[in-house]
Amino acid sequence: MKDGDNVSTVMQFVLLGFSDLPNLQGLLFGLFSIIYIIILIGNSLLIIITRLDPALQKPMYFFLANLSFLEIGYVSVTLPRILLNLWTQDRSISVLACAAQMCFFLLLAATECFLLTVMAYDRYVAICRPLHYPLVMRRNVCVRMAVGSWIGGIPVQIGQTCQIFSLRFCNSNQINHFFCDVRPILNLACGDTSVHEISVYAVAILFVAAPFVLILASYSKIISAILQLPAARGRAKAFSTCSSHLLVVLLFFGSAIITYIRPQTNHSAGIDKQLSLFCTIVTPIFSPVIYTLRNKDVIAALRKLILKK
């Protein structure tokens, strides 16, 4: 760091992560390694079976494959760095690497918000407009929706990352977090950051709150349509096709809303770390489990793949 005008220019940060648990570093490394392997295997299996099984060549499973690929990327932005820090006990990270990690994290988080919204729309059309479903959810339309989800957040999230890292940071360079997230970085900035705080809230509302409201609106229509079905068996089958997605939505958006939209006065470093850990690690590990255990088509495809092997 270079001194000048009583302010230091930070050249690198230190991710404190789990440094407050010195006796558990080895255990945490083993635990997170197992979690990472499970996430990679679980989501890779979902991608493989949705690509290979003829019964799963439907829009819902096309989006599920995109979501599984996203989860692999999402967790790979944070977990390898956590594992490296735990293994080497060297928690330093350059400003450029920190900015890159934040940028990719925000981009993938925005993509997940959009993909979950598109998947809710797919279920809405399938259940509420079944006769129009083949026309509305054509292959080229699904591809455009997926591409839009992947690239839709790029301008805003790159802009937000550049805005945050254009700030000057005060004497402390210690990030009380296990990866470079928005709020822990802002806490190190010099002077008044209220404008940047407002910007963070605005982006969170745009990419988290708005998609969540759209998903809730879709499911209100879906549930209403399901309840109007004459046969109980038909209602159970219709609900089973969207219950997995709804569970993942509640897990992901619930933790994201609490983390990024609750008032700044209610923030504490410990709670933020726990919520971020849940959002970045727990959701990706539960996502393939939920979709597999609650979907008969996926279970059947997985069984066929295992028997072939």
Disulfide bonds with the S-S distance in Angstrom:
Cys98-Cys180 1.97
Cys170-Cys190 2.49
